[in-house]
């Protein structure tokens, strides 16, 4: 299953022709999670604005 997921991600990346703006790697209980981050270059919101929204929604 993991191999299929890796193949699917690579196929999506080839179609998009876009490199990630950032990559987060986190190890939890012996498993490594790699998250690629893409930002909309046309967005009016900053990363700080978006992060503030997430933090505020978590506090509710």
ZADO-1210 file (C-alpha; in nm, 4 decimals, padded with zeros to 6 digits):
<atoms>
<atom x="00.0000" y="00.0000" z="00.0000" code="UNK" pos="1"/>
<atom x="00.2786" y="00.2447" z="00.0858" code="UNK" pos="2"/>
<atom x="00.4497" y="00.1822" z="-00.2478" code="UNK" pos="3"/>
<atom x="00.1269" y="00.2631" z="-00.4341" code="UNK" pos="4"/>
<atom x="00.0908" y="00.5857" z="-00.2365" code="UNK" pos="5"/>
<atom x="00.4467" y="00.6882" z="-00.3239" code="UNK" pos="6"/>
<atom x="00.3803" y="00.6169" z="-00.6918" code="UNK" pos="7"/>
<atom x="00.0538" y="00.8137" z="-00.6842" code="UNK" pos="8"/>
<atom x="00.2249" y="01.1153" z="-00.5254" code="UNK" pos="9"/>
<atom x="00.5017" y="01.1086" z="-00.7850" code="UNK" pos="10"/>
<atom x="00.2447" y="01.0944" z="-01.0665" code="UNK" pos="11"/>
<atom x="00.0553" y="01.3919" z="-00.9223" code="UNK" pos="12"/>
<atom x="00.3770" y="01.5913" z="-00.8906" code="UNK" pos="13"/>
<atom x="00.4659" y="01.5187" z="-01.2536" code="UNK" pos="14"/>
<atom x="00.1245" y="01.6441" z="-01.3662" code="UNK" pos="15"/>
<atom x="00.1472" y="01.9629" z="-01.1602" code="UNK" pos="16"/>
<atom x="00.5110" y="02.0451" z="-01.2495" code="UNK" pos="17"/>
<atom x="00.5379" y="02.2329" z="-00.9234" code="UNK" pos="18"/>
<atom x="00.7911" y="02.1867" z="-00.6477" code="UNK" pos="19"/>
<atom x="00.6675" y="02.2117" z="-00.2891" code="UNK" pos="20"/>
<atom x="00.7175" y="02.5425" z="-00.1109" code="UNK" pos="21"/>
<atom x="00.8092" y="02.3545" z="00.2050" code="UNK" pos="22"/>
<atom x="00.8460" y="02.0038" z="00.3421" code="UNK" pos="23"/>
<atom x="00.7694" y="01.9003" z="00.6996" code="UNK" pos="24"/>
<atom x="00.8980" y="01.5711" z="00.8377" code="UNK" pos="25"/>
<atom x="00.7664" y="01.4348" z="01.1683" code="UNK" pos="26"/>
<atom x="00.8352" y="01.0990" z="01.3317" code="UNK" pos="27"/>
<atom x="00.5507" y="00.9625" z="01.5452" code="UNK" pos="28"/>
<atom x="00.5575" y="00.6180" z="01.7091" code="UNK" pos="29"/>
<atom x="00.8300" y="00.4936" z="01.4764" code="UNK" pos="30"/>
<atom x="00.6538" y="00.6124" z="01.1599" code="UNK" pos="31"/>
<atom x="00.7870" y="00.9008" z="00.9559" code="UNK" pos="32"/>
<atom x="00.5352" y="01.1424" z="00.8059" code="UNK" pos="33"/>
<atom x="00.6505" y="01.3656" z="00.5214" code="UNK" pos="34"/>
<atom x="00.4189" y="01.6536" z="00.4325" code="UNK" pos="35"/>
<atom x="00.4712" y="01.8723" z="00.1294" code="UNK" pos="36"/>
<atom x="00.3318" y="02.2254" z="00.1485" code="UNK" pos="37"/>
<atom x="00.2112" y="02.4227" z="-00.1516" code="UNK" pos="38"/>
<atom x="00.1097" y="02.7889" z="-00.1365" code="UNK" pos="39"/>
<atom x="-00.1180" y="02.9694" z="-00.3782" code="UNK" pos="40"/>
<atom x="00.0984" y="03.2421" z="-00.5281" code="UNK" pos="41"/>
<atom x="-00.2140" y="03.4474" z="-00.6151" code="UNK" pos="42"/>
<atom x="-00.3562" y="03.4445" z="-00.2611" code="UNK" pos="43"/>
<atom x="-00.3976" y="03.7742" z="-00.0758" code="UNK" pos="44"/>
<atom x="-00.3634" y="03.6053" z="00.2657" code="UNK" pos="45"/>
<atom x="-00.0198" y="03.5578" z="00.4163" code="UNK" pos="46"/>
<atom x="00.1004" y="03.2388" z="00.5818" code="UNK" pos="47"/>
<atom x="00.0773" y="03.4190" z="00.9155" code="UNK" pos="48"/>
<atom x="-00.2936" y="03.4992" z="00.8507" code="UNK" pos="49"/>
<atom x="-00.3679" y="03.1353" z="00.7719" code="UNK" pos="50"/>
<atom x="-00.1748" y="03.0066" z="01.0716" code="UNK" pos="51"/>
<atom x="-00.3589" y="03.2479" z="01.3014" code="UNK" pos="52"/>
<atom x="-00.6934" y="03.1120" z="01.1736" code="UNK" pos="53"/>
<atom x="-00.5821" y="02.7561" z="01.2528" code="UNK" pos="54"/>
<atom x="-00.4711" y="02.8475" z="01.6040" code="UNK" pos="55"/>
<atom x="-00.7949" y="03.0367" z="01.6728" code="UNK" pos="56"/>
<atom x="-01.0090" y="02.7474" z="01.5475" code="UNK" pos="57"/>
<atom x="-00.8193" y="02.5048" z="01.7737" code="UNK" pos="58"/>
<atom x="-00.8882" y="02.7217" z="02.0794" code="UNK" pos="59"/>
<atom x="-01.2668" y="02.7068" z="02.0349" code="UNK" pos="60"/>
</atoms>
